[in-house]
Amino acid sequence: MKNIIMLHGTGDTPKSFWYPYVKHELEQKGYDVWLPQLPHSDTPKLEFQLPFVLQNGKFSDETVIIAHSAGVPLALSVLEKFTIKIKCVILIAGFISPMAKGESGPNLILQKQYDWGKIRAHVVDIIFIHSDNDPWGCGDVEGRKMFNHLGGTLIIRHGEGHMGSQTFNQPYKEFPFLINLIN
């Protein structure tokens, strides 16, 4: 089954930013795309989102997971729980370090520690996409931290911000670079 699972970030919906564009473009290319509204997205908590994705997602050796922002630590937690190996995970503007807001908001999606070996064992290819000027602190430094644990491919974009943020007026309605990566 050639499928894509898309995991959005804090406060987002399946209609936010580039998500509808990417979903449409990938469906046109024959992918089955699951872009759910994650539970408690304003304050994403691992205890709600992880079981939701594991119970409702369809995973196979042809699955690609695309995760943005707070969707990235969620995707890492999903991979850690797998018993199969998926094709690829693309992690965009993610983080594994607590954000400045303390224990509220997006930090509740983080695990205290990750089993990097288990995560790496459950995916063939890992791609990190980060910007050198992410206003949320999810930039190239966070990308390098994850890359150092997992390997794969680290792509640093110049001046792309968070690649979608209402707070910082980054509408980011299309993401052709991402479509080209999947092709």
Disulfide bonds with the S-S distance in Angstrom:
none
